[in-house]
Amino acid sequence: MTKNQLQADKQRRKREQRQKRLKRHPPRLGHESMLAIPAFRRAAAALSDSLRVTPGAAVRLVSESDLALPAVDSMLQERHVVVRQIYGWSIEDAFTETQQLCTHLAAAGNHDLGGKKTFWVSADLVEALRHTNLDIPGDVLELPFAACAFVFNDAPTIELVQALISVTPRQAHSTAR
């Protein structure tokens, strides 16, 4: 084998190994992707640290008043400036964007504070749930943890979500430009 063939073979094996690792690792959740943004990560860490309780104590989830932290305020101001100056959004649209960012921040904080409980729902279970009638009010249904994520990654659920998104009115900033 030539040097080029050896190098190509080595690169092919590396690609195959990487593909195997990617197949084993589940995709990131939305708030986990947002944690790749340094300002968001700092704000989420500050929020979690401010609400962390001693082991055994009841978990307290994020409320609007908990967002009054310097790291959170800094991140929101930075985002507001970015969408106003770079994207040219109106003040109202930029404010709406930062409010939405608070929703993601609360989700990240709650997921961390709740012990990072994530449940991947199998396609078989989704199919069984589709044929089940829930005859109790939703507020009576108790979840197993104060904060957890249920991930549905099957085609019928994704299609349902896409259909719901398509009939939902668009955000004001998407039509204001």
C-alpha positions, -999 to +999 in steps of 0.1 A: +000+000+000+012+035-008+014+062+018-017+079+003-037+046+005-027+041+041-037+077+050-070+073+032-077+040+050-069+056+083-093+085+076-120+060+065-117+041+098-119+073+118-150+083+099-166+049+106-157+051+143-172+086+145-204+075+128-207+046+153-203+070+182-229+094+168-254+066+164-250+056+200-254+092+213-289+107+214-294+141+198-291+171+221-322+187+236-330+223+226-318+239+258-286+217+257-279+232+222-284+267+237-258+259+264-232+261+236-237+299+236-213+312+263-236+340+276-265+316+279-243+290+296-232+315+322-267+327+328-280+291+332-252+283+356-259+314+377-296+306+377-291+270+388-265+279+414-289+305+429-317+279+433-297+248+442-309+232+474-292+208+498-296+171+489-329+157+501-347+191+501-376+197+477-365+210+443-378+246+437-384+253+400-375+286+383-400+314+386-399+348+368-385+366+399-355+342+399-344+357+366-333+389+383-296+380+383-267+400+369-256+371+346-292+367+332-296+405+328-263+408+310-272+379+286-307+394+279-293+429+272-266+414+249-293+395+229-316+426+228-287+447+213-279+419+188-314+416+174-319+453+173-286+462+156-277+432+135-312+420+125-329+454+126-358+443+147-381+467+164-379+473+202-411+453+207-399+424+187-365+424+204-383+424+237-404+394+227-372+376+216-356+381+250-388+369+267-386+337+247-350+333+256-361+334+293-383+304+286-353+285+273-333+296+303-360+284+327-361+251+309-323+247+312-324+257+349-353+234+357-337+205+339-304+210+358-322+215+392-344+185+386-315+161+382-313+162+344-339+135+340-345+129+303-368+101+291-366+090+255-400+076+245-398+047+221-418+045+190-436+014+203-447+033+234-459+062+213-480+038+192-495+023+224-503+058+237-520+068+204-546+041+211-551+051+248-578+075+260-567+096+290-600+102+309-586+123+337-579+160+337-542+169+330-537+187+363-544+154+381-517+136+362-485+136+384-451+134+367-424+114+384-401+144+390-404+181+396-387+187+363-380+163+335-380+160+298-398+136+276-383+132+241-405+119+213-384+111+182-408+090+161-421+101+127-459+103+137-452+126+166-428+148+146-454+151+118-481+160+144-458+188+159-450+201+124-487+202+116-494+221+149-466+246+141-479+252+106-514+263+120-500+284+149-498+321+142-463+333+134-444+355+159-448+392+154-412+398+144-414+374+115-440+396+098-428+429+111-396+429+089 
